[in-house]
């Protein structure tokens, strides 16, 4: 039995070297199939005891791989995909449909800490050998963007190890957006798990509640946030396996001494700076503007400044739980009215509606308020609600396109039942629903 298991380990080592040529997603599952085949070969050449051991091992391995696939927790360490191969793939190779689908499931169904570990691609190693998983700025964008093609997930366990000295010369993939705040953070260091949770919460906070978020960080009420206040609150809000983060003086020292690009950017390397309320608002605005621009660029490949109505509707329907046949009918209605060379949706219009979608519950509350009779809302009423929640005027053309997409009956009114699966649930695939601010007043929850 020991000889059989030893031979199995040697075969695993040989297979792991061959899979280094494959993509991360393919490697893990092909690796599992190869091991199962190896177990069957052992059964043929072994006695009855060897057959039992091989069968049990194969079954256990198969069950483990199946469980991991179902939970979308693929541990790519077992595949031993080299860092060099992964980096070449991420920068040059086209992202496959399988990897996009796999990454989408990770974002939508896993906890924030698991999402972070999947999309983070770097690991800081300090002088004592302690390793800390970190994100690059574009790792963060990939972690919150369904069907992201410019920066796919690295896979949990697949990290490039870097030292403090190497960090100074490390070349990170940069955001193409002019004046990028992500690039500014990258110049100052990397994104820690606590930073990731903070940035995700900031993005998922509707504009009208940004001041409320600031108040949560401003513990002393002096209208400014210090590095210690930021470290305390961001640790408390960081979901970890088994619950949320604890906080001690040891935690504080570790956070303040970390190579966090966000902390360096906001508070300086000596942690002596403060954030005012206006600076906090500007941070929210700049970050949101950049994420919107990057998402728009995913559809505007030719940099024309506008996308087709069809592409805009694909953006709205992405990762919704609507059956494919119904999606096809909805998109056909739009294509019949606005062919590919129609007016299009400009970036300002796209941005305004993105802000509507990002408001989530606020949009839902506004529509319910106007439709207590349950007869639906018309075009102008919808534009009014959209303006409330986004603090921007929604263009008539954009509102009309959304109406055509959602108005199955063609009666000029849309109802909660048709709006919900598209507009209300849009936040979930990005993880916004897990990290957004929640307000409760009596029995009212927002």
N, C-alpha and C positions, 0 to 999 in steps of 0.2 A: 504493500500500500504506500509506503514512504517513497519507494522508487517511482511509482506512478505519479504521485503528487510532485516529486522533484522534476520529473520529465515534463509535467504540465507547466511548471513555472518556467522551464527553459524554453518551451514552445511559446509561451506568452511573451517572453522577451524578444524572440525572433519576430513574432507578429507585430509587436509594438514598434519595432524599427521600420517595418515595411509600411505601416500606416502613417508614418510621418509625412509621406508624400500626398496624403489625402487631406481634404478639408476637415475641420474639427467635427462637423456634424456627421459626415460620412464615416470618419475614423472610428468613432465610438461604437456605432451600430455594426459596422463591418467587423470590428474587433470582436464584438460579442458573438457574431455568427461564426467567425473563424474558431473561436474557443469551443463553441458547441460542436463543430465538426471534428476538432481534435479529440474531444471527449468520446465521440462515437468510435473513432479509430482505436482508442485505448480499449474500448469495450470488446472489440473484435479480437485483440491480441492478448487479453488478460484472462485470468481464471474467473470464477464466479464472484470471488471477493472483489477483484479489480473491477468487474462489470458493475457491481453495486456501488462502489466508491465513485467510479466515473459517471454513472447515471445520476447519483445524488449530487455530485459536484456540478454537472451540466445543468440539472434542474434548478439548483440553487442559483447558479450564475444567470440562467435564463430568467428566473423570477426577479432577481435583483435588477437586471437590465430593463425588464418590463416595468417594474415599479418605478425605476428612475425615469423611464420615458413617460410614464403616466403622470408623474409629478414634475416633469420637465426639469429634472435636476441631474443633468448629465455631468459626470465628473471626468473631465478631459485629461486629468493627470494619468489615468490608466492607459490612455492612448499614446502618451509621451510625444505629442506633437511639438516639434521644436519651435522655439520662439522665432527663429529666423524664417521658417516656412510660414508661420502665421502672419508675421509682419508683411511678407511679400504678398500673401493673399489679400490682406486687408487693404493694401494700398493699390494693388494692380488688378487683381482678378475680380470679375463680376460676381456679385453676391447672388447665390442660387436661390431659387424659390423655396427649397427645403430649409435653407438656413434662415431666410426671412420668416417663414412660418414658425420655425423653432424659436427664434428670438421673440416673435410676437406672443407666443404662449408664455414664455418666461416673464415678459413685461406684465401681461394681463392677469396671470393667476398666481404668481409667487409673491412672497413677502418682500418688502424693500431690501432687507439685507441679502436675500438670495439674488434679487435683481442686480444689486450692486456687485456682488461677487462674480456674476456671469458677465457683465459688461466691462468691469475693470480689467485693465490689461497690464498694470504695473505693480511692482512690489518694492517698497523702500526697505533697504537693509541697513540698519544702523551699525555703529562700531562694535556693539556687543553681539551682533548677529540676529537681533530681533527683527522680524519681518512685518511690515504693515501694508496691506493691500490698498492701492490708490487708483484713482481714475485720472486720465487725461481729460481736457475740456471736451474733446469730441467723443470720448467714451460716454460722457454725461449726456450729450445730445442723442447718441445711439440708444441709451437706456430709456429715453422718454418718447421716442418717435417710432410708431408702427411702420413696418416695411422700410426701415431705414436702409439705404443702399450705400451711403458714403462712409459709414463706420459701423460694421456689424459687431456683434458680441464676440468677445474673445473666448468665452467659456470658463466656467468655474474651475480654478486650478491652473489655468494657462496664463502665466504672468512673466513679464520681463523683469528680472531682478536688477535694481539699480542702487548704487550707493549715493551718499550725499555729494561726493566729488563728481560722480558721473551725471548727477541731476543738473549741474550747472551747464553742461555741454549737450544735454539730451535734446534732440530735435523732435518735437511733438507735431502731429498733424494739426494744421491750423484751420480755423474757421475762415471761409471765404468772404464773410461779411465785413464791410469796411467799419473800422472803429469797434471791432468785436470785443465785448466784455469777456467772453470766454478766452480769447487770446491774451487779454490782460491778466486774467487769473493764471493762465498757463505760464506767463513770463515770471510770475512770482512763486510758482511751485505747482503742486498737484492737488487733486480734490480727494479729501478723506471721506470716510463713510458718513460722519456727522455733517460735513459740508454738503454731501449729496442729498441727505435728508432735508437740510435747510433749503437748498436751491429748489428741490422738488416741491416743498411746501410753499415757497415763495411764488413759484410759477402757478400753482393750483389755487392761489388766493385771489378771489375776485377783486377788481380795482377798488370797490367801495369798502373792502375790509382790510386794505393794506395798513391803514393806521391802527387797526385793532391788532394786527400782527406785530407792528412796531411796539405797541404797548406791552405785549407779552414778553418781549426781550428787554424792554426798559424797566428792569426790576426796581430801580431806585426812584423812578418817576422824575428824573432830572432832564428829560427830553434829549437824552443821548445814550447810546449803547456802548459799553466798554467791552474789551476783549473777554474779561472774566464773566460778564453777564451773558455774552454771546456763547461762550463755552458751556456755561451751566445750562442754558435753555436748549441749545442744539443737542446736547447730550441727552437731556430728558426726553426730547422728541424723537430720538433715533431708535427705531424698532430693532430689537435684536432677537435672536432665537430664544424663545421662552418668555419674551416680554419686552419691556422697554428699558432703556439704559439707567443704571444707577449713577451716582455722582459723589465722588470723594475728593479730598485734596490731592490724592494721587492722580485721579482722572484729570483734574484741572491742570496739574503740572504737565502731564503728558500731552494734553491738547494744546496748551499754550506753547510748548516746545516743539510741536510737530512742524513738518515741512508743508503745511497746508497753504496752497496758493491763495485760497479764499481769505484766510486769516491774515496772510501777508499783505494782500491787496487792500483789505478793509482797515486793518489796524496797524500795519507796518510790522517789520520783523522784530521790533522791540516791544510790540503790543501796546504802544503808548497812545495811539490815535483813538478817536471816537467816531461813531456814526450818528449824524443828526436825523431828525424825522424826514427832512427834505432829501437827504442822501439815501435814506432807506427807500423812499418812494422812487427815486431815480434809479436805484439798483433794480427794483422790480420792473420798471418800465424798460430799461436797457436790456435786461435779460429776456423779457418777454418779446421785445421787438426782434432780437436776434434769433430766437427760436422760431418765430413766425417767418422771418426771412429765409431761414434755412429750410423750413418745410415748404415754402413757396418755391424755392429753387429746385426742389425735388421734382416738381411738375414743369417748371419753366426752364427746361434744359438749354434753350437757345437764348436765354437772357433778354426776352422781348419786353418784360414788364407786365405781361398778362398771360393768363392760361385760359383754355377753353372752358365752356360751361360744363362739358362732359367730364373733364379732369377735376373741376371743382366738386362735382357731385361724387366722383370716385373718392375724393378726399373725405367727403362727408360720410360716405357709406363704408369706408374702410374699417374693418374689424367689427362691424355691427352684427347683431344676431339675426338679421333678416335673411330668409331663405334665398339662395342664389337665383331661383326662378323669379321671385318677386323683385330682387335687385335689378335683374335684366329688364323687366317691364318698366321700372322706375327710370332707369337710364335711357331706355328707348323713347320715353315721353320727352325727355330733355333733348335728345339728339334730333327728334323730329322737328322741334321748334327752333333749336339753335344748332345748326350743323357745325362742323369743326372750324370753319372759317367765319364764324359769327362774331359778334361784338367782343365776347370774352369777359373775363373777370380780372380787373386790374389788381396790382398789389395792395393799394390802399383799401379796396373793397374786400379783398381776401383777409387783410389784417383786421378790419372791423368785425367781420363775421367770426374770425378766430377768437376774438375777445368775447363775443357773444357765447360761443361754445365753451370757452374756458370758465365762464361764470356758472355753468352747470345748474345748481339748485336755484340760483337767482332767476334764471330764465324760466324754470319750471314754476316757481312761485308767482312770477309775473303773469304767465299765461293762465294759471289757475285763477288768479285774481280777476282777470278780464273775462273768464269763461266759467263763471259759477253756474250758469244755466246749462252748461255742457252742450252748447250748440256750435262750438268751434270759434275760431277767430279769423277775421278776414286779413287781407294784405296790409292795410294801414294799421290795424291793431297789432299785428305782428311786428311791424317796423317800430311802432311806439315802444313795445316791450324790449326789443333789441337795443334801442337807444338808451333805455333806462339802465340796463345791466352792463352795457359796454362803455357808456359815457361817450359814444360816438354815433353819428348819424349813419344809419344803414342805407346804402344806395337802393333806389327802387328796382334797378335791374337785378341786383343780387337777391333781394327779397322775392322777386318774381321767379327767379330760377329755383329757389328753395321751395316756393309754393308749388310749382309744377312738379318738382320731384316728390313732394309729400302728399299732394292732393290726388289721391287715387280715384275719387269719385268725380273729379273735375267740376266741383260745385263752387270753387272760389273760397273755400274755408278749410282750414286744417284743424284736426282734433288731437287731443292729448295722446290717443292711442297710436296715431301715425307719427307724431312728433317724438314720443318717448324713445323708441329704439334707435333713432338717429341722433337727435340733438341732446337729449338728457343723458344718454349712456356714452356719449362721445369721450368723456373724461376717463372712463375705466381702462381702456387699453393703454393709456399713457401713465397709469398709476396715480393720476390726480385725485381720484376718489379716496385713496388710502392716506393721502398726506395733506388734504385740504383743511382749512380752519373750520371748526364746528362751533356754533353759538347756540346756547340753550337759554331760553327765558321762560320760566315756568314749564308748561308742557310744549312750548314751541321750540322746535329744533331746526337749525339751519345748517 
